Amino acid sequence: MNYPFWNIPYLGSGWVIGIIAIFHVMISQFAVGGGFYLPLAERKALRMTDPDMRAEWLAQLVKHSKFFLLLTGVFGTVSGVGIWFAIGLTHPEATSTLIHNFVFGWAIEWVFFMVELITAAVYYYTWNKIDENLHLVVGWVYAGASICTLIIINGILTFMLTPGDTWLAIAGTGHEASKFWNAFFNPTYWPSLFLRICVCTSLAGIWALITASRIDGEKCPGLKASKVKWSVKWLLPSFVAMPFLMIWYYMMVPASQQALLALGIDTINAGTFSAVTRMALVIIVTSATIVGVAYYLAYRNPVDFNFSHAVAVLLLALMATGAGEYSREMLRKPYVIGRWMYSNGVRVPSVARINQQGYLSHSEWVWHAPGDTAPASTYSRGEAIFRGECGSCHTLNGYRPLAQLLAGRDRANISNFIQMLHEDKADSPYHRFMPPMVGTQQDIDDLANYLNAQVNPVAAKPVLTAQK
């Protein structure tokens, strides 16, 4: 426990990351897909032989590029900063590992990101002001920079699930950066990259439907029909290739994580331990609905396709994106970095040492009363252990509430439950998705005392005397 704990009541710090990330992913992947949509649409318009249709297409693309610049350049950038803020406070140990291991990767990604921001602005502000071919080149430069950011970020994100045996073999030695490329091109890198490219393509079409739906179908029926139909076609490659790519991705996932998904399928009727499976079903249902809505309401009736229809498609895409990101996070359980760091920041090789020396033995963040030089009380120690070992996934009375999960248990039962988590046996139902409770017997007792005081506040009397 090398850092203070960021306490977010009821919601939990993990969901702060989740809420920001879902919207950021929707926008950032549109930034990639839309980066190809704009120059391809511009090239299509420039090749039109009908001068009126050509002028209408280009005028509509000016509007869409403004929408694109504001959404990706403002909201995308701000939400990206928000993610860094949230992960740095919620998972400081994991964030530190990612920064140290991929410091040059991050630097390269930021260079490409700066190119994105500059070329996106230049692209919009130079419409009808520079040569058409040069303007198109600016669009392609943006597209190239955006796909490069995806290529880099994908390596870092997939590393968190599958760092690979080569990197794990030297992890903790101080020479992790020497295996940069092994960590970057990890087992799930390629299937994840192609999956994300498919999603980016789909989101380009979905966001384009937002602006296309606002075209007046009575005044410009030909323009609206052609723009809506062309945008719908951007969804097709994704939905054809995605099932095969998901199978490929599943095959590259470690056996332990495949078992986590299988556990969800086995227990889906009982509704137990099936978060990953439920989210997978949400992705399938929402994706199928998007296809149906896009085909019947947009492609077959493009002139009548209105803004509310487009928003409905966008909300379905938001649900699918949220389910996908949630599934990706859940699939890593019980780790935040596969086989190296548990979701509460405890490194796997450190478990034995912490069990011997105690969870708080090297912590500077255990609460003391002002002027108190004695060791922390068992109650404050228990709270510190709860925040460090449990708080990254649970709250007391909000999201995944321990007060509800432990309701009806007395002090002895709570202690037995914690002891089961501490032993972390392979046949334990919690072994596959929860980190072990690490620490000494004193740590177990302190945590049991604290949780008992929260679950049974009337019966429990917290121990407030200083530990000797």
N, C-alpha and C positions, 0 to 999 in steps of 0.2 A: 504494500500500500504506500507507494511513493508520492502520491498526489492527493490533494483534498478532494472530497466527493462533491459532485454537482447535483444538488438535490432539487428535483422537479416534482412537487407534490401531485398526487393523483395521476397525472399523465405519464410520468416517468421520462427520464432523459433519453431513452432509446427512441421513444416516439417523437421527440423533438427532431431527431435526425430523420426519422421516417417521413414525417410530414414535409419537411423541407426537401428531402431527397426525391419524393414522388413527383412533386411539381418541377423540381430541377431536371429530373430525367426526362419528363415530358417535353421540356423546353430545349434542353441541351441536345437531345436526339433529333428534335425538329431542326435545330441549328445545323446538324450534319445533313439530314435528308433534304431540308429546304435549301441547303447550299448547292445541291445538285439540281433540285427542282427549278430554281430560278434561271440558271444559265441554259438549261435544256429547254425550258419554256420560252426563253428569249430567242434561242436559236430556232425553235419551231416558228415563232412569230416572224422572224426575219426572213424565213424561207417561204412565207405565204405569198401567193400571187395576187390575192384579192387585197388591194390597198386599204379598203375600209376595215376589213377584218384584221389585217395586220396592225393598223393604227389602234383598233379597239383592244387587241391583245396586249400591245405594248403599254397602253394607258392603264390597263388593269394590272399589269405586272409592276408598274410604278407604285400603285397602291399596295400591292402585296409585299413589295420589297420594303416599304415603310413599316408595315405591320411586322414584317420579319425582323427588321432592325430594332424596333422598340421592344418586341417580345424577347428576342435572344440577347440583344446587347444590353438591355436594362434588367429585366426580370431574371434572365438566365445568369447574368453576371452576379447580381445581388444574391440570388439563391445559392450560387456556387460558393460565395464568401460565407454565407450562412452555414453551409455544410462543414466547411473548415472550422468555423467557430464551434459548432455543435460536437463534431467528432473529437476535437481537441480537448473539450471539457468532459465528454462522456467516456471516451476511450483513449486517454492520454498515452497509455503504454503502447497500444496498437498503432496509434498515430505516429508516435516516435519511431517505431519499427519501420513503418512505411516510408517515412521521411528519410531515415538513415539509409535504408536499403535502396531506395529509388530516387535519391536526391538529384541525380543528373537527368533521370527520366522526367521528374517534375519540372526541372528547369527547361528541358526541351519542350514539354507540353505548354508551359507558360509562354514560350516564344511563339509557338504556333497560335496560341490563343490571342496574343497581341496582334498577330497577322490577321486573324479572323476579325477582330474588332475594327481594325483599320480598314480592311478591304470591304467589310459590310457597309461601313459608313461611306466609303468612296463610291461603292456600287450604287447606293441610293442617290447620293447627291450629284452624281455625274450623268444621270439620265438626260439624254438629249443635249448634253454639253460637250461630250467628247465623241470621237469616231465610234460607230456602232461595234465594229470588230474589237476595238480596244476595250470598250465597255464590257463586251462579252468575255474578254481575257481576264478582266478584274473579277468577274463572277467565277471563272474557273480557278483563279488563284485562291479565292475564298473557299471554294469547294475542296481544293487540295489541302488547305490548312485545316479545315474542319475534319476531314477524314483522318488526318495525321493525329489530331487530338484524340479521336476515338481509338485509334490504334494504340496509342500510349496508355490512355486511361484504362482500356480493356485489360492490358497486361497487369496493371496494378490491382484492379478489382478481382480478376480471376486468381491472382496470387493468394488472396485472402482465403479462398476456398481450397486451392490445390497448390501450395508452395512447391511441391515436388520433392522427391527423395534427395536429389543432389543438393538443394539448398538446405534442407533439414539436417543433412549430414554435417554441415559446418555452422549451423545456426548457433549463436551464443559464443562463438570463438572470436568474434571481432572481425572476421574475414568474410562476412556475408556478402558484401558488395562484390567480391571476386566471382560470385556466381550470379551476377546480375541477370545475364541472359537466360540462364537456366530457370531463375525465378520468374522472369518476364514471360518467356515462352513456356509456360507451365502446361500441365495436361489439358486444362479446359480452355486454354487461350483461343485456339482456332474455332471450335464450335461456338464459343461465346461471341467471338468477333463477328462471325457470319450471322448469328442470331440478332445481334445488335444492329448490323447493317440492314437486315430485313425490317426491324422495328423502325429504324430511322426512315427508311423508304415509305413505310406505311404512314408514319406520323407526318411526313412531308405532304402526302395526299390528304390526310385528315385535316391538318391545319389549313391547307389550301382551300378545302371545302368551306371553311369559315368565311374567307373573303369572297369566294365565288358565289356563295349563297346570297350575298348582299347585292349582287348584280340585279338590276331591274329586268325581270324576265319579259315584261311587256314591251319595254323600249328596246332592249337588246337581247332578243331570244336566241339569236345565233351565237352570240358571244357567250351567254350563260350556258347554253347547251354544250358548246365545245369545251369550255373551261371545266365545267362540272364533270363531264365524261372523262376528260383527260386526267383530272385529279383522281377520280375513282380508280383508274387503271394503275395508279401507283400502289394500291393496296394488293393487287393480284400476286406479284412475285413473292411477297412476304407470306401470304396465306398458303401458297403452294409449297414453298420450301420449308416453312417453319416446323411442321411435324417431323420431317426427316432430320432437321438440325437439332431439334429437342432430343430425339433418340440418340444422336451422336453425342450431344452434351451429357446425357444421362450415362452413357457408356464410359465417359471420361471421369465421372465423379467417383471419388473413393468408395470402396465397398461399405464403409461405415455410414456414409451419407446416403448411399442407396438403401441401406437397411432402415434408415430413418424414414425415407419415403415409403418403403414397404410396410413399416409399422403403421403409418397413417392409413394405408390401403386396407391392411388387415383389420383395423379397429374402426373403420369409418362408420359401420352400422351403429356402434356404441358411441360414436362421437368423441373418442378418446385419442389423444396424442396425434390428431390428424390435421394439424394446421397447414403443413406443406401440401397435403392432398387436397384440402379444401381450397387453398389458393390456386392449385393447379386446375381444379374444376371451374373456379371463377374465370381464369384465363381462357379456358376452352369455351365456356358459355358466352362470355363477353365478345370474344373474337368471332365466334359464329354469328352472333347478333350483329356485329359491325358489318360483316359481309352481307347479311340479309338486308339491313337498312340501306347500306351503300348501293346495293344492286337495285332493290325495288323502289326506293325513294329518290335515289340520286341518278343512277345510270339510266334507268328506264323512264324516269320523269324528270329530266334535268331542269327544265324551265320552271317547274313547280317546286323544286327543291328550295326550301327557305331556311332562314337563319336558325329557327328552332330545331329543324331537322339536323343541321350541322352541329349545333351544340349538343344534341343527343348523342351523335356519333362521337364527339369529343369527350363527353362524360364517360361513355363506354370505354374509350381508349384510356382515359384516366384510371378507371377501375382496373382494366387489364394491366396497366403499368404498375399501379399500386400492388396488385396481387403478385406480379412478377418480381418486383423488388422485395416484397415481404417473403416470397418463397426463397429468393436467393439468400436473404439473411437467415431464414430458418434452416436452410439446407446446411449452413455452416455449423449449426449447433453440434456439440457444446462449445465450439471454438469461435473466436473472432478471426484468428489466423490458423488455418487447418493444421492440427497435430502439433502446434507450437505454442499457441496462446489461447487460453480459455476465454469465454465471453466476458468474464469479470476481470480480465487483465492479468491473471496468474499464468506464468509461463509453465508449460508442462514439466520441464526438467527441474523446476523449483519446488514441486509439490513435496518431495521427500524432505528437503531442507526446512520448509515452512512447517511441516508436521512435527519436526523435531524442535525447531526454535520458536515457533509461534507466529501467527499471522501478523501481529502488531509489533514484533520484536525490533524491527528497523523502521517503524513508522514515526514520523514527526507530527502526525495529524490526529493523534488521540486527544480528546478533549480533557482539559484540566480546569478545575475551578480557579479563578484569579488568586494568585498567591499560593496556590497549592503545589508543593514540590513532591508530594507523594505520588506513587503510581496511580493511574486512572482507576476509577471504581469499576466493578464488574458491569454495572449498568451502562456506563459510558463506553466501556470496552465492547460490550455486546452491540451497542448501537453502531460503533465504528466498524465492527466486523460485518454487521448487516449491510451497512452502506457499501463497504468494499467488496464483499463476496456475493451479496444478493441484489443490491440496489441497481445494478446495470440492467436487470431483467424484471425485477419486481418492485412494487410499491407496497406500502402497508395497507392502504385503503382505496387505491385507484386501479390502475392497470395491473393485471395479474396480482391481485391483492393477497398478501400473505395472511392478513387477518381473516380473510374468507377461506383460503386454502387450509388454514390450520384451525378453523372454527370447530369447537367441540372437543379439542384435544386439551388435556391437562399438561402440567409441567413435565411429567414423565414421558408422555407420548410425544411431546414436542422434542424432547431430548433424544428419544429413540429414533425419531424421524431424521434429525440432524446427524445422528450417529450412522444411520444408513447411508446418507449422502456422503459422509466422511469416508466410509469403507469403500464406496463406489464399486460394488461387485458387478461383474459382467451380467448377472441375471437380474439386476435391479431394473425396474421399469423406467427409472430416471437416468440410467447410465448413458443412454444414447443421445440425450439432448440437454442434460444439465451438467455443469462442471462439478467436480467433487468439492465437498466442503473441506477446506484445508486448515490445518492448525493443530494445536495441542488439545488435550482433554480440557484444559482450562478454557480454551477458546470455545469449545463446544458448549461448556457449561455457561459461559458468559452470553453466548448467542441465545441459548435456550432461555436463560433468565430474561433477556431483553424481549424476545418474541412472546414469551409467556405473559409478560407485563402488558404487551399490546393486545394479545388475544383475550386474556382473562384479567382485565384491569382491576376488577373488584377483589378477586381471589388472590391475585399475585401482588406481592410487595417487593419491589425491586431492591436488590442488595446495593446499598449506597456506601458501604464501608470500603475503605481503600484496601486493595489487595496487598498482602504482604509478600 
